[in-house]
Amino acid sequence: MKKRSLISLLKNREYILLQIGIFISRSGTFMQDVAVNWQLYQLTKSPLSLGILGLAKFIPVLIFSMISGMAADVFNRKKIIFLVQIFSIFNALALAILTITGRITPLLIYILVGMEAGLYSFETPSRQSMLPNLVGKEDFPLAVNINNILFNSTNFIGPAISGFIIAISGVQTVYLINAFSFLAVLIALILMKPLTKNFEKQPSFNFRGIKEGIDFVFKTPLIYGSMFIDFVATFFASATTLMPIFAVDILKVGPKELGFLYAAPSIGAIIAGIIFPFMNKFKSKGKLLILSVCFYGLNIILFSISRNFYLSLIFIGLSGAGDMISAVIRNVIRQMNTSDDLRGRMTAVNMVFYTGGPQLGETEAGLAASFMGTPLSVAFGGMTTILATIYIAVKTPELFNYRDRI
């Protein structure tokens, strides 16, 4: 670990403010994700309905991704994030009110979840593109690693708390907590100083600008190779949407244990994130990326065949560790090999891959579980992830042979 980078980040007021705001907001968001999945399964008792939820999340991202990426490169990124938080508050309140009044239906859940995904598609390119403007190049890898540790911490804290709250006072309380959590980002943005973009040229908001971003991604093997791996792993090995089925029907546990199952990958990711900065001497980051994704797929397979709750926690936790290492490497590769004037559009294309993977993967998992059973569908996904990752590594030697230059 570079001690100077850590000290520099701790002294960076704008970076700290944003991370605190996002940490609180993301905790609420992950609480809501568990509540939505639990409520939908209680309403339908159908794995297919959970699969459709993934589709409801992905379609808005696909529709708005390039527009939102272009917006992040052209307009004020802080203002875009600010507006998204305001609309997200109303969205969470709508879920709470409909649940409290007994008017909630699967269709309304799909609509509101889809609206939130559309908002997310504008927030993500702006937020991720801001990071290189907040920290120096030499501090960036550590900043990405810290971001991932914090992200996975919220993915641990949120689901764990959500399980208890659902058991005690119902999903409506979770929705209300999430609504208030967005205020943390609003406060952080207000307190932050204005940020400047480091543009060689100012992009224009038009079709040509969108095409420029797409062309850059698909003409750069390092970028598109890492995106394909991201998509494959999350599409085929997405067990998250089927977690209520594993909890209720396979492991025979309740909502509290479900919360821990959701949280376990984040515990593994946090541990891996703490260890990862000490691995800087290993410069062959491309090879480490491939190994970590294969490790992820292997543990998804082991999770699918486990019938013991505690073993399942270990395997799904180890999958989170593999995912964490690959996520940090992928993010550093993409951000450090993209200029600031293209960063929003690159992130938007990437958003289609890393959002489309798990969301379409939820639909695939729901369909596969309906036809071949839940455990077999997840095991098939883990095996496919390993084989597809090896194939991409062979076809993209630039990625496999990538070495850390920082």
Rosetta blueprint (number, residue, H / E / L):
1 M L
2 K L
3 K H
4 R H
5 S H
6 L H
7 I H
8 S H
9 L H
10 L H
11 K L
12 N L
13 R H
14 E H
15 Y H
16 I H
17 L H
18 L H
19 Q H
20 I H
21 G H
22 I H
23 F H
24 I H
25 S H
26 R H
27 S H
28 G H
29 T H
30 F H
31 M H
32 Q H
33 D H
34 V H
35 A H
36 V H
37 N H
38 W H
39 Q H
40 L H
41 Y H
42 Q H
43 L H
44 T H
45 K L
46 S L
47 P H
48 L H
49 S H
50 L H
51 G H
52 I H
53 L H
54 G H
55 L H
56 A H
57 K H
58 F H
59 I H
60 P H
61 V H
62 L H
63 I H
64 F H
65 S H
66 M H
67 I H
68 S H
69 G H
70 M H
71 A H
72 A H
73 D H
74 V H
75 F L
76 N L
77 R H
78 K H
79 K H
80 I H
81 I H
82 F H
83 L H
84 V H
85 Q H
86 I H
87 F H
88 S H
89 I H
90 F H
91 N H
92 A H
93 L H
94 A H
95 L H
96 A H
97 I H
98 L H
99 T H
100 I H
101 T L
102 G L
103 R L
104 I L
105 T L
106 P H
107 L H
108 L H
109 I H
110 Y H
111 I H
112 L H
113 V H
114 G H
115 M H
116 E H
117 A H
118 G H
119 L H
120 Y H
121 S H
122 F H
123 E H
124 T H
125 P H
126 S H
127 R H
128 Q H
129 S H
130 M H
131 L H
132 P H
133 N H
134 L H
135 V L
136 G L
137 K H
138 E H
139 D H
140 F H
141 P H
142 L H
143 A H
144 V H
145 N H
146 I H
147 N H
148 N H
149 I H
150 L H
151 F H
152 N H
153 S H
154 T H
155 N H
156 F H
157 I H
158 G H
159 P H
160 A H
161 I H
162 S H
163 G H
164 F H
165 I H
166 I H
167 A H
168 I H
169 S H
170 G L
171 V H
172 Q H
173 T H
174 V H
175 Y H
176 L H
177 I H
178 N H
179 A H
180 F H
181 S H
182 F L
183 L H
184 A H
185 V H
186 L H
187 I H
188 A H
189 L H
190 I H
191 L H
192 M L
193 K L
194 P L
195 L L
196 T L
197 K L
198 N L
199 F L
200 E L
201 K L
202 Q L
203 P L
204 S L
205 F L
206 N L
207 F H
208 R H
209 G H
210 I H
211 K H
212 E H
213 G H
214 I H
215 D H
216 F H
217 V H
218 F H
219 K L
220 T L
221 P H
222 L H
223 I H
224 Y H
225 G H
226 S H
227 M H
228 F H
229 I H
230 D H
231 F H
232 V H
233 A H
234 T H
235 F H
236 F H
237 A L
238 S L
239 A L
240 T H
241 T H
242 L H
243 M H
244 P H
245 I H
246 F H
247 A H
248 V H
249 D H
250 I H
251 L L
252 K L
253 V L
254 G L
255 P H
256 K H
257 E H
258 L H
259 G H
260 F H
261 L H
262 Y H
263 A H
264 A H
265 P H
266 S H
267 I H
268 G H
269 A H
270 I H
271 I H
272 A H
273 G H
274 I H
275 I H
276 F H
277 P H
278 F H
279 M H
280 N L
281 K L
282 F L
283 K L
284 S L
285 K H
286 G H
287 K H
288 L H
289 L H
290 I H
291 L H
292 S H
293 V H
294 C H
295 F H
296 Y H
297 G H
298 L H
299 N H
300 I H
301 I H
302 L H
303 F H
304 S H
305 I H
306 S L
307 R L
308 N L
309 F H
310 Y H
311 L H
312 S H
313 L H
314 I H
315 F H
316 I H
317 G H
318 L H
319 S H
320 G H
321 A H
322 G H
323 D H
324 M H
325 I H
326 S H
327 A H
328 V H
329 I H
330 R H
331 N H
332 V H
333 I H
334 R H
335 Q H
336 M H
337 N L
338 T L
339 S L
340 D H
341 D H
342 L H
343 R H
344 G H
345 R H
346 M H
347 T H
348 A H
349 V H
350 N H
351 M H
352 V H
353 F H
354 Y H
355 T H
356 G H
357 G H
358 P H
359 Q H
360 L H
361 G H
362 E H
363 T H
364 E H
365 A H
366 G H
367 L H
368 A H
369 A H
370 S H
371 F H
372 M H
373 G L
374 T H
375 P H
376 L H
377 S H
378 V H
379 A H
380 F H
381 G H
382 G H
383 M H
384 T H
385 T H
386 I H
387 L H
388 A H
389 T H
390 I H
391 Y H
392 I H
393 A H
394 V H
395 K H
396 T L
397 P H
398 E H
399 L H
400 F H
401 N L
402 Y L
403 R L
404 D L
405 R L
406 I L
